[in-house]
């Protein structure tokens, strides 16, 4: 049933199941209900992960599309060899007015076992009313704790992952600085329910309403005001202080995506890591051909964006790569303006260099690293709907097997046409004695 790719390491396998062709619980063959759907199964030691990227196959009324999509998603989860618990769900809507109906459908399908859900208005490029990204986890020793609809924790093998989502600013319409601060504070309070501080966060998603709009007397974009708020909020947070690799220099910032949404609100989601295992640690990654975002000149943003290009999370004998939203930037400048194809190529080149073994060795972690073949899933944000097919052809040529979701979303610079984020997994083979955290 599995045909994707496998590493040669028995504790880190990444496989792609063939499309399901057995009758679904609703009685319809699965392939009649989904559009282009891809899902990856990852076996990481005793922990199994499932990533599903999907859109509905029909183009009927919203509820029809939603019921078809979530019935199929549940079907895929239930047919895995290991019982899995849905943990996080991202829903990308064409129309924000459909969110309430969508959440009712999610409740009907998952009940009390509903994953942490974030809904944003980012229309799927294919024209569907919605698209989803769902992660489910399972294994013999997996323990799941639910603290609120917005916070869930999964513990396995001495590693505790905390997932936050659906964090929405309580101040819609406020100036972007205050709205951003309020959203970060709300996320911090939610994480506290799971017994962790913001310093444990390794990955964030920030969906910015009107990201390039100018709503400031100083002429600053909403994204630039987000950067000011993020800088102020992060100022006294020591991210990963007790979990960082010995070679991690300077201040650590989480990996992040800051992307536009057509909704009225700013929405946040995150992943946090809590563990005492000595062989689990983090290493922020930077691309040698790019200026770190936190060192950008003020011409791009008076307060630079505080995030790492990616976060490598070493977990014993494998590494998870959490790749931030990446665009066609070399040094700190946009390259190939006006050309979506070349921007897509450059973006993939940047991701490839970022996670490559020679870059990990440069950053003091030999024996780690990944290739494009190790990518478990992608999100591709396309600014102009007319560029979708051209961008997709590039992605499918460069990453033919990676599950991907294509979304219409504004990017943080007017001349950037494409942004891509990714997750990859690869074995860790340290040379000599494995590194330990500080």
VOPAGU-2260 file (C-alpha; in pm, 1 decimal, decimal comma):
REM VOPAGU-2260
SITE   aa  ch    i         X         Y         Z
SITE  UNK   A    0       0,0       0,0       0,0
SITE  UNK   A    1     302,1     231,3      29,6
SITE  UNK   A    2     505,3     367,4    -255,0
SITE  UNK   A    3     658,2     700,2    -155,0
SITE  UNK   A    4    1017,4     720,9     -46,7
SITE  UNK   A    5    1200,1     542,3     227,1
SITE  UNK   A    6    1525,6     637,6     388,9
SITE  UNK   A    7    1770,7     359,9     460,2
SITE  UNK   A    8    1732,1     420,1     833,3
SITE  UNK   A    9    1479,9     186,1     999,4
SITE  UNK   A   10    1368,5     449,3    1250,8
SITE  UNK   A   11    1277,6     718,1     998,1
SITE  UNK   A   12    1052,8     612,5     711,3
SITE  UNK   A   13     848,8     844,9     494,0
SITE  UNK   A   14     593,0     679,0     270,6
SITE  UNK   A   15     301,7     782,5      52,9
SITE  UNK   A   16      -1,3     551,7      44,4
SITE  UNK   A   17    -169,5     483,8    -286,4
SITE  UNK   A   18    -510,2     648,7    -328,6
SITE  UNK   A   19    -773,8     452,2    -141,3
SITE  UNK   A   20   -1012,7     270,8    -374,7
SITE  UNK   A   21   -1213,7      78,1    -119,6
SITE  UNK   A   22   -1573,9     174,3     -43,8
SITE  UNK   A   23   -1589,0     459,5     204,0
SITE  UNK   A   24   -1827,1     466,4     503,7
SITE  UNK   A   25   -2066,1     680,0     300,5
SITE  UNK   A   26   -2075,8     416,5      26,1
SITE  UNK   A   27   -1897,2     621,3    -241,3
SITE  UNK   A   28   -1552,6     529,5    -372,1
SITE  UNK   A   29   -1297,1     766,4    -225,3
SITE  UNK   A   30   -1162,8     885,0    -559,9
SITE  UNK   A   31   -1507,3    1018,7    -650,9
SITE  UNK   A   32   -1504,9    1260,6    -359,0
SITE  UNK   A   33   -1164,6    1425,6    -348,4
SITE  UNK   A   34    -979,9    1654,5    -577,7
SITE  UNK   A   35    -602,0    1617,9    -608,4
SITE  UNK   A   36    -523,7    1472,4    -266,4
SITE  UNK   A   37    -191,7    1359,6    -128,6
SITE  UNK   A   38    -103,3    1223,6     209,4
SITE  UNK   A   39     219,8    1109,3     365,4
SITE  UNK   A   40     271,6     853,4     639,7
SITE  UNK   A   41     579,3     895,7     857,0
SITE  UNK   A   42     708,9     626,7    1087,7
SITE  UNK   A   43     948,0     787,9    1334,3
SITE  UNK   A   44    1054,0     521,6    1579,3
SITE  UNK   A   45     738,9     421,9    1767,2
SITE  UNK   A   46     548,3     734,0    1658,0
SITE  UNK   A   47     340,7     737,9    1340,2
SITE  UNK   A   48     238,5    1062,8    1173,8
SITE  UNK   A   49     -10,0    1118,1     894,3
SITE  UNK   A   50     -21,5    1441,6     692,5
SITE  UNK   A   51    -317,7    1499,7     458,8
SITE  UNK   A   52    -338,4    1785,5     208,8
SITE  UNK   A   53    -671,9    1783,0      27,9
SITE  UNK   A   54    -947,4    1972,6    -149,2
SITE  UNK   A   55   -1295,8    1838,1    -233,5
SITE  UNK   A   56   -1355,6    1687,5    -574,5
SITE  UNK   A   57   -1693,0    1853,6    -631,6
SITE  UNK   A   58   -1768,0    2219,7    -693,0
SITE  UNK   A   59   -2120,0    2225,4    -555,9
SITE  UNK   A   60   -2254,2    2423,6    -258,1
SITE  UNK   A   61   -2018,0    2475,8      33,9
SITE  UNK   A   62   -2181,4    2220,0     263,7
SITE  UNK   A   63   -2166,8    1954,2      -4,6
SITE  UNK   A   64   -1796,3    2014,3     -56,4
SITE  UNK   A   65   -1728,7    2023,9     317,9
SITE  UNK   A   66   -1918,1    1702,7     396,1
SITE  UNK   A   67   -1743,9    1517,0     114,7
SITE  UNK   A   68   -1400,6    1640,5     213,9
SITE  UNK   A   69   -1420,5    1569,1     586,4
SITE  UNK   A   70   -1584,9    1229,0     538,6
SITE  UNK   A   71   -1295,0    1130,5     314,8
SITE  UNK   A   72   -1034,8    1272,9     551,9
SITE  UNK   A   73   -1180,3    1073,6     840,8
SITE  UNK   A   74   -1182,7     767,6     617,0
SITE  UNK   A   75    -810,2     805,9     543,8
SITE  UNK   A   76    -730,5     845,0     915,2
SITE  UNK   A   77    -934,8     540,9    1016,5
SITE  UNK   A   78    -778,0     314,9     753,4
SITE  UNK   A   79    -421,3     352,9     876,8
SITE  UNK   A   80    -255,6      45,6    1023,9
SITE  UNK   A   81    -187,0     227,6    1353,2
SITE  UNK   A   82    -478,9     397,9    1533,0
SITE  UNK   A   83    -427,2     772,1    1494,4
SITE  UNK   A   84    -559,7    1079,5    1673,4
SITE  UNK   A   85    -619,2    1392,9    1463,1
SITE  UNK   A   86    -417,1    1666,2    1631,8
SITE  UNK   A   87    -413,2    1979,3    1414,4
SITE  UNK   A   88    -635,8    2093,8    1131,2
SITE  UNK   A   89    -587,1    2395,2     906,7
SITE  UNK   A   90    -892,5    2494,5     701,8
SITE  UNK   A   91    -846,0    2734,9     411,9
SITE  UNK   A   92   -1172,4    2898,3     307,9
SITE  UNK   A   93   -1272,9    3078,5      -7,5
SITE  UNK   A   94   -1534,0    3277,7     184,7
SITE  UNK   A   95   -1504,8    3367,4     551,3
SITE  UNK   A   96   -1883,4    3357,1     590,5
SITE  UNK   A   97   -1861,0    2975,3     561,5
SITE  UNK   A   98   -1650,2    2933,5     877,2
SITE  UNK   A   99   -1940,5    2870,9    1114,5
SITE  UNK   A  100   -2091,5    2605,4     887,7
SITE  UNK   A  101   -1747,8    2448,9     841,7
SITE  UNK   A  102   -1691,8    2417,8    1215,4
SITE  UNK   A  103   -2030,6    2245,7    1250,7
SITE  UNK   A  104   -1925,3    1987,9     990,9
SITE  UNK   A  105   -1595,0    1932,6    1172,6
SITE  UNK   A  106   -1787,3    1877,4    1497,0
SITE  UNK   A  107   -2015,4    1625,7    1326,1
SITE  UNK   A  108   -1722,2    1430,8    1182,2
SITE  UNK   A  109   -1483,3    1431,3    1479,1
SITE  UNK   A  110   -1701,8    1498,6    1785,6
SITE  UNK   A  111   -1506,7    1541,0    2109,0
SITE  UNK   A  112   -1194,6    1413,6    1930,9
SITE  UNK   A  113   -1184,5    1719,3    1702,0
SITE  UNK   A  114    -831,5    1842,4    1632,6
SITE  UNK   A  115    -709,5    2191,0    1718,8
SITE  UNK   A  116    -855,4    2385,2    1428,0
SITE  UNK   A  117    -753,2    2710,8    1262,9
SITE  UNK   A  118    -971,1    2861,3     989,0
SITE  UNK   A  119    -832,2    3130,7     760,7
SITE  UNK   A  120    -961,2    3294,4     445,8
SITE  UNK   A  121    -708,6    3182,1     185,1
SITE  UNK   A  122    -894,1    3044,5    -119,3
SITE  UNK   A  123    -757,6    2723,6    -271,3
SITE  UNK   A  124    -610,1    2810,8    -609,2
SITE  UNK   A  125    -807,5    2532,7    -778,7
SITE  UNK   A  126   -1141,2    2705,4    -713,2
SITE  UNK   A  127   -1266,6    2476,2    -436,1
SITE  UNK   A  128   -1464,7    2629,8    -151,1
SITE  UNK   A  129   -1212,8    2497,0     101,8
SITE  UNK   A  130    -892,0    2303,2     141,7
SITE  UNK   A  131    -741,3    2134,9     445,3
SITE  UNK   A  132    -415,9    2026,2     601,9
SITE  UNK   A  133    -460,2    1768,2     876,1
SITE  UNK   A  134    -201,6    1596,5    1095,5
SITE  UNK   A  135    -280,4    1282,9    1294,7
SITE  UNK   A  136     -48,3    1094,1    1531,4
SITE  UNK   A  137     -47,3     753,7    1692,4
SITE  UNK   A  138     162,3     479,5    1845,1
SITE  UNK   A  139     171,0     233,0    2133,3
SITE  UNK   A  140     278,2     485,7    2398,0
SITE  UNK   A  141     113,6     803,9    2267,5
SITE  UNK   A  142     -72,1    1012,3    2524,4
SITE  UNK   A  143    -304,5    1292,5    2411,2
SITE  UNK   A  144    -418,3    1573,4    2645,2
SITE  UNK   A  145    -679,5    1833,7    2550,0
SITE  UNK   A  146    -673,9    2156,9    2746,6
SITE  UNK   A  147    -910,1    2368,1    2537,1
SITE  UNK   A  148   -1035,0    2378,3    2178,5
SITE  UNK   A  149    -719,6    2578,0    2104,0
SITE  UNK   A  150    -455,5    2368,9    2285,4
SITE  UNK   A  151    -367,6    2000,1    2264,4
SITE  UNK   A  152     -55,8    1811,0    2377,4
SITE  UNK   A  153      83,1    1480,7    2250,5
SITE  UNK   A  154     347,6    1291,7    2447,1
SITE  UNK   A  155     550,8     998,0    2317,3
SITE  UNK   A  156     895,3     859,9    2401,2
SITE  UNK   A  157     959,1    1136,6    2652,8
SITE  UNK   A  158     883,4    1415,3    2401,2
SITE  UNK   A  159     582,6    1637,1    2450,4
SITE  UNK   A  160     451,8    1840,0    2157,4
SITE  UNK   A  161     202,0    2117,8    2226,9
SITE  UNK   A  162     -17,0    2237,0    1939,9
SITE  UNK   A  163    -194,6    2571,2    1948,5
SITE  UNK   A  164    -439,2    2695,1    1688,1
SITE  UNK   A  165    -748,1    2901,7    1629,0
SITE  UNK   A  166    -588,2    3185,6    1824,9
SITE  UNK   A  167    -773,8    3491,5    1706,3
SITE  UNK   A  168    -714,8    3846,5    1817,3
SITE  UNK   A  169    -996,8    3979,9    2031,5
SITE  UNK   A  170    -940,7    4323,2    1878,2
SITE  UNK   A  171   -1039,7    4298,8    1509,3
SITE  UNK   A  172   -1022,9    4636,8    1345,2
SITE  UNK   A  173    -773,8    4765,8    1600,6
SITE  UNK   A  174    -448,9    4909,1    1476,8
SITE  UNK   A  175    -221,7    4623,4    1366,4
SITE  UNK   A  176      29,4    4672,2    1648,3
SITE  UNK   A  177    -232,3    4636,8    1922,6
SITE  UNK   A  178    -405,3    4354,2    1737,9
SITE  UNK   A  179     -74,5    4166,1    1710,5
SITE  UNK   A  180      16,5    4214,8    2075,9
SITE  UNK   A  181    -329,8    4098,2    2183,2
SITE  UNK   A  182    -299,2    3783,8    1969,2
SITE  UNK   A  183      44,8    3695,3    2108,6
SITE  UNK   A  184     -77,4    3748,5    2464,1
SITE  UNK   A  185    -376,7    3524,2    2402,3
SITE  UNK   A  186    -154,8    3250,5    2262,1
SITE  UNK   A  187      73,1    3280,9    2566,6
SITE  UNK   A  188    -225,3    3234,4    2800,0
SITE  UNK   A  189    -342,8    2930,9    2605,9
SITE  UNK   A  190       2,1    2768,8    2620,6
SITE  UNK   A  191       7,5    2822,5    2996,9
SITE  UNK   A  192    -290,5    2583,7    3024,0
SITE  UNK   A  193     -57,8    2308,9    2900,1
SITE  UNK   A  194     209,3    2410,1    3149,7
SITE  UNK   A  195     453,7    2562,5    2901,6
SITE  UNK   A  196     577,0    2913,1    2836,4
SITE  UNK   A  197     619,8    3092,0    2506,0
SITE  UNK   A  198     992,0    3009,4    2522,7
SITE  UNK   A  199     904,4    2650,8    2422,0
SITE  UNK   A  200     757,8    2757,5    2086,9
SITE  UNK   A  201     957,5    2632,0    1786,7
SITE  UNK   A  202     717,5    2719,2    1501,6
SITE  UNK   A  203     449,9    2985,1    1447,0
SITE  UNK   A  204     199,6    3075,2    1176,7
SITE  UNK   A  205      72,6    3431,7    1166,0
SITE  UNK   A  206    -214,8    3505,9     929,4
SITE  UNK   A  207    -227,6    3881,2     879,5
SITE  UNK   A  208    -545,3    4046,8     757,6
SITE  UNK   A  209    -453,6    4296,6     483,9
SITE  UNK   A  210     -83,3    4218,3     521,3
SITE  UNK   A  211      44,2    4484,6     279,5
SITE  UNK   A  212    -218,4    4750,6     359,5
SITE  UNK   A  213     -95,6    5084,2     492,8
SITE  UNK   A  214    -294,9    5180,6     802,1
SITE  UNK   A  215     -43,4    5380,3     995,4
SITE  UNK   A  216      21,0    5753,7    1010,3
SITE  UNK   A  217     386,3    5670,8     942,9
SITE  UNK   A  218     295,3    5486,7     623,6
SITE  UNK   A  219     386,1    5142,7     760,1
SITE  UNK   A  220     227,7    4824,3     631,0
SITE  UNK   A  221      29,8    4600,4     863,1
SITE  UNK   A  222     308,6    4342,0     824,7
SITE  UNK   A  223     565,3    4597,7     938,6
SITE  UNK   A  224     351,9    4677,4    1241,5
SITE  UNK   A  225     330,6    4303,6    1313,6
SITE  UNK   A  226     710,6    4296,4    1307,6
SITE  UNK   A  227     722,1    4583,2    1558,5
SITE  UNK   A  228     479,1    4401,6    1789,1
SITE  UNK   A  229     660,1    4070,1    1753,2
SITE  UNK   A  230     994,3    4233,8    1833,3
SITE  UNK   A  231     850,2    4391,0    2146,7
SITE  UNK   A  232     674,5    4072,9    2259,7
SITE  UNK   A  233     980,8    3850,1    2196,4
SITE  UNK   A  234    1227,1    4090,2    2359,9
SITE  UNK   A  235    1256,7    3908,1    2694,9
SITE  UNK   A  236    1185,0    3553,5    2577,5
SITE  UNK   A  237    1479,9    3311,7    2573,8
SITE  UNK   A  238    1360,6    3065,8    2311,0
SITE  UNK   A  239    1497,0    2714,9    2351,2
SITE  UNK   A  240    1742,6    2821,0    2620,3
SITE  UNK   A  241    1777,0    2469,7    2765,2
SITE  UNK   A  242    1717,8    2277,9    2441,9
SITE  UNK   A  243    1948,2    2443,5    2192,2
SITE  UNK   A  244    2235,7    2267,6    2021,6
SITE  UNK   A  245    2581,1    2362,7    2153,8
SITE  UNK   A  246    2661,8    2519,5    1816,8
SITE  UNK   A  247    2354,0    2745,1    1817,7
SITE  UNK   A  248    2492,7    3096,5    1836,0
SITE  UNK   A  249    2313,5    3406,4    1954,0
SITE  UNK   A  250    1942,0    3453,1    2001,3
SITE  UNK   A  251    1703,6    3182,9    1879,3
SITE  UNK   A  252    1374,8    3270,6    1712,9
SITE  UNK   A  253    1104,8    3022,8    1610,8
SITE  UNK   A  254    1053,0    2927,1    1250,0
SITE  UNK   A  255     752,6    3115,4    1117,4
SITE  UNK   A  256     517,9    3197,5     834,1
SITE  UNK   A  257     368,4    3545,8     818,7
SITE  UNK   A  258     120,4    3545,9     532,8
SITE  UNK   A  259    -182,7    3740,8     420,8
SITE  UNK   A  260    -544,3    3646,0     475,9
SITE  UNK   A  261    -861,1    3796,6     331,9
SITE  UNK   A  262   -1040,1    3761,2     663,7
SITE  UNK   A  263   -1114,2    4033,5     916,3
SITE  UNK   A  264    -897,6    3890,0    1192,4
SITE  UNK   A  265    -538,3    3807,7    1267,3
SITE  UNK   A  266    -503,6    3435,9    1344,7
SITE  UNK   A  267    -215,7    3249,9    1510,2
SITE  UNK   A  268    -108,7    2887,3    1539,3
SITE  UNK   A  269     204,1    2733,1    1687,4
SITE  UNK   A  270     398,9    2421,4    1782,2
SITE  UNK   A  271     589,3    2402,9    2112,1
SITE  UNK   A  272     836,9    2142,2    2235,4
SITE  UNK   A  273     874,3    2024,1    2594,2
SITE  UNK   A  274    1116,9    1747,0    2686,7
SITE  UNK   A  275    1400,2    1652,8    2918,9
SITE  UNK   A  276    1557,8    1396,8    2686,0
SITE  UNK   A  277    1927,7    1479,6    2639,0
SITE  UNK   A  278    1920,4    1366,2    2275,4
SITE  UNK   A  279    1642,7    1608,8    2179,5
SITE  UNK   A  280    1750,1    1962,3    2092,0
SITE  UNK   A  281    1691,2    2240,5    1842,0
SITE  UNK   A  282    1910,0    2422,5    1592,6
SITE  UNK   A  283    1785,2    2730,6    1405,0
SITE  UNK   A  284    1882,6    2722,5    1038,2
SITE  UNK   A  285    1983,9    3006,6     809,1
SITE  UNK   A  286    2054,9    2996,2     436,6
SITE  UNK   A  287    2415,1    3101,3     358,7
SITE  UNK   A  288    2285,4    3286,3      51,1
SITE  UNK   A  289    2027,5    3484,2     248,2
SITE  UNK   A  290    2056,6    3751,7     512,2
SITE  UNK   A  291    1883,3    3630,8     830,1
SITE  UNK   A  292    1541,0    3792,1     842,2
SITE  UNK   A  293    1610,2    3929,1    1189,9
SITE  UNK   A  294    1908,7    4120,9    1042,0
SITE  UNK   A  295    1715,3    4286,9     758,7
SITE  UNK   A  296    1779,4    4654,0     701,3
SITE  UNK   A  297    1514,3    4904,6     807,0
SITE  UNK   A  298    1423,8    4968,7     442,2
SITE  UNK   A  299    1226,5    4641,3     453,2
SITE  UNK   A  300    1078,0    4691,4     798,0
SITE  UNK   A  301    1175,3    4937,3    1074,4
SITE  UNK   A  302    1173,4    4639,1    1312,9
SITE  UNK   A  303    1308,2    4331,7    1138,9
SITE  UNK   A  304    1101,6    4008,3    1124,8
SITE  UNK   A  305    1204,6    3795,6    1422,0
SITE  UNK   A  306    1210,5    3439,0    1288,5
SITE  UNK   A  307    1456,9    3173,6    1175,7
SITE  UNK   A  308    1454,4    3041,5     819,0
SITE  UNK   A  309    1389,8    2695,4     960,8
SITE  UNK   A  310    1411,6    2502,3    1285,9
SITE  UNK   A  311    1586,1    2167,5    1296,0
SITE  UNK   A  312    1451,5    1954,8    1581,5
SITE  UNK   A  313    1686,2    1663,7    1655,8
SITE  UNK   A  314    1499,4    1374,2    1813,7
SITE  UNK   A  315    1741,6    1094,7    1881,7
SITE  UNK   A  316    1812,3     928,8    1548,9
SITE  UNK   A  317    1616,1    1161,2    1320,3
SITE  UNK   A  318    1565,4    1530,3    1252,7
SITE  UNK   A  319    1246,0    1720,8    1177,9
SITE  UNK   A  320    1292,2    2030,7     962,2
SITE  UNK   A  321    1027,2    2299,1    1014,4
SITE  UNK   A  322    1082,9    2530,5     717,9
SITE  UNK   A  323     951,4    2885,5     747,3
SITE  UNK   A  324     764,3    3064,3     474,2
SITE  UNK   A  325    1031,5    3100,6     204,3
SITE  UNK   A  326    1036,2    3328,8     -97,7
SITE  UNK   A  327    1253,3    3441,1    -389,0
SITE  UNK   A  328    1505,6    3634,0    -182,1
SITE  UNK   A  329    1884,3    3633,5    -216,9
SITE  UNK   A  330    2078,1    3820,2      48,8
SITE  UNK   A  331    1789,4    4044,4     151,6
SITE  UNK   A  332    1654,2    4152,8    -186,1
SITE  UNK   A  333    1376,1    4013,7    -400,6
SITE  UNK   A  334    1504,3    3846,3    -718,0
SITE  UNK   A  335    1315,7    3776,7   -1042,2
SITE  UNK   A  336    1047,4    4041,6    -986,1
SITE  UNK   A  337     744,4    3992,9   -1209,0
SITE  UNK   A  338     840,4    3633,2   -1301,5
SITE  UNK   A  339     640,0    3375,2   -1099,1
SITE  UNK   A  340     815,9    3077,2   -1258,8
SITE  UNK   A  341    1167,3    3192,4   -1175,4
SITE  UNK   A  342    1053,6    3303,6    -830,1
SITE  UNK   A  343     915,8    2955,0    -765,4
SITE  UNK   A  344    1242,1    2798,5    -881,9
SITE  UNK   A  345    1445,0    3031,5    -659,5
SITE  UNK   A  346    1219,6    2962,1    -361,3
SITE  UNK   A  347    1269,4    2586,8    -397,6
SITE  UNK   A  348    1645,0    2641,5    -440,6
SITE  UNK   A  349    1644,3    2834,9    -113,6
SITE  UNK   A  350    1464,9    2552,6      69,7
SITE  UNK   A  351    1699,6    2294,2     -78,8
SITE  UNK   A  352    2009,4    2484,3      37,3
SITE  UNK   A  353    1859,8    2551,0     378,1
SITE  UNK   A  354    1806,8    2186,8     473,5
SITE  UNK   A  355    2107,3    2042,1     285,0
SITE  UNK   A  356    2365,5    1834,9     476,3
SITE  UNK   A  357    2645,2    2080,0     396,0
SITE  UNK   A  358    2446,1    2363,9     551,3
SITE  UNK   A  359    2382,3    2158,5     866,0
SITE  UNK   A  360    2753,8    2076,7     880,3
SITE  UNK   A  361    2833,8    2448,4     837,4
SITE  UNK   A  362    2610,8    2518,0    1138,0
SITE  UNK   A  363    2788,3    2255,0    1347,9
SITE  UNK   A  364    2561,4    1953,2    1302,3
SITE  UNK   A  365    2738,1    1704,5    1070,9
SITE  UNK   A  366    2545,2    1387,0    1007,4
SITE  UNK   A  367    2218,6    1574,2     968,4
SITE  UNK   A  368    2052,7    1720,8     662,9
SITE  UNK   A  369    1781,4    1646,6     410,9
SITE  UNK   A  370    1701,9    1671,6      42,9
SITE  UNK   A  371    1388,4    1772,7    -144,1
SITE  UNK   A  372    1293,1    1403,9    -148,4
SITE  UNK   A  373    1259,4    1411,4     231,9
SITE  UNK   A  374     986,4    1676,6     229,2
SITE  UNK   A  375     665,1    1541,4     380,4
SITE  UNK   A  376     435,2    1826,9     279,9
SITE  UNK   A  377     424,5    2174,7     126,9
SITE  UNK   A  378     204,4    2477,3     136,4
SITE  UNK   A  379     239,9    2699,4    -168,2
SITE  UNK   A  380     102,6    3053,0    -141,8
SITE  UNK   A  381      42,1    3222,8    -478,6
SITE  UNK   A  382     -28,9    3596,0    -486,2
SITE  UNK   A  383    -196,5    3613,1    -828,8
SITE  UNK   A  384    -445,3    3335,2    -917,9
SITE  UNK   A  385    -335,2    3355,0   -1281,8
SITE  UNK   A  386      13,7    3232,2   -1180,8
SITE  UNK   A  387    -116,6    2917,3   -1013,1
SITE  UNK   A  388     -69,9    2664,3   -1294,0
SITE  UNK   A  389     276,5    2790,4   -1387,0
SITE  UNK   A  390     388,6    2772,4   -1023,5
SITE  UNK   A  391     236,0    2429,2    -979,7
SITE  UNK   A  392     421,0    2291,3   -1281,4
SITE  UNK   A  393     751,4    2400,1   -1128,2
SITE  UNK   A  394     668,4    2251,1    -787,4
SITE  UNK   A  395     554,4    1919,2    -933,7
SITE  UNK   A  396     867,0    1895,1   -1148,9
SITE  UNK   A  397    1100,7    1969,8    -858,9
SITE  UNK   A  398     905,1    1781,8    -587,8
SITE  UNK   A  399     691,2    1531,1    -778,5
SITE  UNK   A  400     581,2    1326,8    -478,4
SITE  UNK   A  401     543,7    1583,9    -201,6
SITE  UNK   A  402     185,2    1641,5     -84,9
SITE  UNK   A  403     106,5    2007,2    -153,4
SITE  UNK   A  404    -174,2    2255,5    -109,9
SITE  UNK   A  405    -192,2    2568,2    -328,7
SITE  UNK   A  406    -353,2    2877,3    -178,3
SITE  UNK   A  407    -424,0    3231,3    -296,4
SITE  UNK   A  408    -264,0    3465,6     -44,8
SITE  UNK   A  409     -86,7    3797,6     -40,3
SITE  UNK   A  410     283,5    3784,4      43,0
SITE  UNK   A  411     462,6    4029,2     270,6
SITE  UNK   A  412     637,4    4226,9      -5,9
SITE  UNK   A  413     460,0    4374,7    -308,5
SITE  UNK   A  414     717,3    4224,4    -548,5
SITE  UNK   A  415     703,9    3870,7    -404,4
SITE  UNK   A  416     465,7    3647,7    -599,3
SITE  UNK   A  417     514,2    3308,7    -430,4
SITE  UNK   A  418     588,7    3178,5     -82,3
SITE  UNK   A  419     643,2    2814,0      16,3
SITE  UNK   A  420     668,2    2645,0     355,9
SITE  UNK   A  421     758,9    2282,7     418,4
SITE  UNK   A  422     817,1    2004,2     668,7
SITE  UNK   A  423    1087,3    1743,3     612,2
SITE  UNK   A  424    1216,0    1444,0     808,7
SITE  UNK   A  425    1551,9    1270,5     773,0
SITE  UNK   A  426    1781,5    1040,2     973,3
SITE  UNK   A  427    2047,6    1180,7    1203,5
SITE  UNK   A  428    2383,0    1005,3    1189,8
SITE  UNK   A  429    2621,1    1202,9    1412,2
SITE  UNK   A  430    2991,9    1153,8    1356,8
SITE  UNK   A  431    3139,3    1015,0    1675,1
SITE  UNK   A  432    2965,3    1107,0    1999,3
SITE  UNK   A  433    2617,4    1256,7    1944,3
SITE  UNK   A  434    2584,5    1621,9    2034,3
SITE  UNK   A  435    2394,5    1707,9    2351,5
SITE  UNK   A  436    2212,6    2027,6    2437,2
SITE  UNK   A  437    2345,7    2297,4    2660,4
